Amino acid sequence: MLLGAHVSIAGGLHEAPKAGKWIGCDAIQIFSRSPRMLRYTKPITEGDVRLWQEALRENGIKAAVIHTNYLINLCSPLKRMVKVARDAFVEEMERAQALGVQLLIFHPGAHMGKGEEKGLKLVAESLDACIERANAPDVVLCIENMAGQGSTIGYKLEHLRKIMDLSKHPERLAVCLDSCHLFAAGYDIRTRDGYETVMSRVGEAIGFDRVRAFHLNDSKGPVNSRVDRHEHIGKGKLKEDTFRFLVNDARFATCPAVLETPGEDPEFRRNLKLLRRLVKP
């Protein structure tokens, strides 16, 4: 795995790789715009792109991924909100393309009482519409598995497969696995047997070639709690063994795997050092 963390773009996109180097990252994740507002965002300029790419090289960052805005709900039952979500998602795709970032990670959304089947169908339709509209041919859309709070979809591996099967453009879709979400959704990966059982299900439902990125987070909540609350590595219900299994799994050796644990850069740095100690020589 290419280990790293989510880093801030405060001060400009080019500041993120510098923060990543200080933390000790091989990979970084960023928001390319505000994660909590859907209003108009300042366009990315050629100068922004040049500084960003120079900063990646100068700071030894081997991989970068982008996470989309948290407010985008591609399966909202409200037509006006679906339009807003699709507009914002297209912008996210085009910003990723401009920056040369291939993997765009997103939450599939919440059906808001209309049922999971309808929600999954609407996510696939929204993705198709965005792919066909956006000028972003090189961007791969990574569906993040969810913990299952409220009416969110994507907490079952079969949901991720269903979205890909319903899409007209499945070749543009992949998956980002979040360890906290996986555990909170009922997939117990704390023991070697449990981990291998769950990963067999991943292979059957999704295919290992579709797993392109990871979020490495411990969980404050117990297994099947459906609670999305991240904890520092080894301090939650998952403990260190789970992460030892993950960072040494040869099937995911080339995947960017980023921390989204609580706190700021010093905490990320400590968590990343722990993860690196778990890697077998």
N, C-alpha and C positions, 0 to 999 in steps of 0.2 A: 504494500500500500504506500501511496504518496501521502504522508501524514502532514496535517496542517490545522488551520483554524479559520473561523470567520473573522475577518478584520474590517476595520472602519475605513471609509473613504473620506473622513473629515480632512479638510485641507486640499482635497482633490483626489481623483482616482489614483494618481501616481504615488500617493502616500501609502496606499494599502500594501504594496509589495515591501516597502521599507518596514512597516509594522510586522509583516510576515517574517522577514529576516530576523528581526529582534526576538520574535517568539520562538524561532527555530523551525519554520515551516518549509516543507518541500512543495506544499499545495496551499492555496488560499481560496476562500469563498468571500464574495462581496455582494452587497446590494449595489446595483449601478445607479440607483435613484432612491428616494425616500421609501422605506418599506411600509409606511403607515399612512401615506397620502396618495390619492389617485389624481391629483390635479396636475396641470402641465409641468413638465420638467425641462430644465435647460438642456438643449441638444448637446450631444457629444461632438466636439470639434476635431479637426485633423490634428491640432496641437495636443488635445487631450489624449488621442490615440497614440501619438508619437511618445509622449511622456510616459504613458502607461506601459507601452511595450519596452521602452528603455529601462523602466524601473523593474519590470519582471526579469529582464536579463541581468541587470546590475546586481539584483538581490538574490539571484539564484533560485527563483521560483519556477518550478518545473511544470506546474499545472495551476490553472485558475478556473473557477466555476462561478456562476452568478445565481443568486437566489432571487426569485421574483417578489414583488410587493405582496405583503400578507393579506391585503384587502381584496385581491382579485379572486372572485368566485365564479368559476367557469360553468357552474351548474346552478346558478341562481334561478329560481322559478319566475323572477320578475324580468320581463323583457328589457326594460330600461337598464337594469343592473347587468344583465348579460352583455348588452352593447358596451357599457362602460368597461366591464371586465375584459372583453375582447379587444377593445381599443388599447387598453393598458398593456395587455399581453403582447399585442403586436409591437408596441413600443419597446417592451422588454426584449423581444426577439431581435429587433433591429439594433438596439443598443449592444446586445451581445455580439451580433455580427460585426458591428463597427469596431469593437474592441478585439475581435479575433478570438472570442471565447466560445468554445464549441458547446459546452454543457450548460443548459439553463434549467435549474431545478425549481419546481413549483408544487404547491399544494393543490390537489384536485378540486377541493371545494366542499360545500355543504348543500344538501338537497332541500333543507329548510322545510321538512315535513312532507315533501312530495314523493318520497320513497327512493331507495337506493338504485333500483333499476332505471328509473327515470333520470336520476342524477348521473349515473354512469353514461347513459346515452347522450345526455346533454354535454358532458365534459368532452366526449369524443367528437361531437358535432362542433363544439367551440374550438377544439384543437384543429380540426380540419379547416374551419373557416380562417383561423389565424395563420396556419401554414400556407394556405392558398393566397392570402392577402399580404403577408409580410415579405419584405425584401431581405430574407435571412436564410439563404439556401444551405448554409453550413452549420446551422444551429440544431442541436439535438435536444429535444424536450424531455427532461427527466422527471417522471412522476414520483413524488415522494410518498412513501407509505406513511399512514397516519395512525395516531393512537386510538381514534374512535370516539372522541368526545362529541357530545351533541349529535348533530345530524351529518357530521363529516363522513365522506366516503373515502375509500382507499386504505382502510385499516385491515382489510383482508387481502392476501396475496392475489386471490382470484379477482378482486376488483381491478387491480393493476392490469392483469391479463385481459379482462373484459374490455377495458378502455382501449387497449391496443388492438384487440380483435374487432371492435366496432369502428375504429378509425379507417379512413380511406388511405392514410399515409402512415402505416405502422412502422415503416423503416425510419421514420423521423422520431420515434418514441423510444425511450429507455426508462430506467428506474434508478432512483436514489434510495438506498435503504438506511433508515434511521434506527439505531439500536434501541434507543429509549422507546420510540413509537412501536417498534416490533414487539418488545417485551410487554408494554402496556396494553397492546392489542391482544395479548394472550399467547404469544409465541415464546416459550420458555427456553432461553439460550444460555442458561447459567452453568450447565454441565456439558461435558464433551458429548454424551449421548444426545442430550437435548439439542445442542447446537447442530450436530450432524443431521438430526431428524428434521429440524427447521430448514436447514440449508438444502436438504433433499427436496423439501416442498418448494423452496425457491426455484430450484432447478427445474422441477416439473411444471410449476405454474407460470414461471416467467422465462426461465432460461438464463444461465449464468452469463451468456454474452450480452444480455440486456441490462445486467447490473453494471452501471457505469460509474457510480459514485456512492459514497457513504457519509452519513453524519454519525460521529462517534460521541454518544452521550450516555451517561449513566442515568438511572431513573429514580426519582423520589418515590414514585408509587409502586406498588407490588404488581406482579404479573396479572394481566387481564383486568387491571384497574380502570382502563380506558382514560387515564389521566396523563396529559402531556406536560410533565414537569421534569426538566432536565436537572441532573446532578453532576458533580465533579466525578471524574473517573475513579472507581474504587470506593466511593463514598455513598453510593446508593444501593439499590436492591440487586443490581447486576453483579457488583464486585469485579475484581480484576480478571478473573479467569475468562469471562466472556470476551474481554478485549484482547487477552492473549490468544484466544481462538481466532479472532477476527484479523489481527495484525499479522498473524503467521499463516493465513489461508492463501495458498499459492494461486487459487482461482481468482483472487482479487488483487494480485500483486501490482497491477498497473493502475488501479483505481485511485483517484483522489479521495481522501478520507479526512474530513474536517471536523474539528471540535465546535460544538455550539453550547458548551457548558456555561454555567453562570459566571458573572464577574467580567473583568477586563483583561488586558494583555498579560499582566503578571500571572493571573490564574491560568490563562491559556498556556503560558510557558511552563508552568509546573505540571499541568495535565499532559502536555506533550512530552515532557521529559519522562514521565511515568510510562506513557505508551511506548516510547522508544526503548525503555528498559525491558519491556515485555517481548520485544522482537528477538527471536532466536538468531544467533550469529550463523 
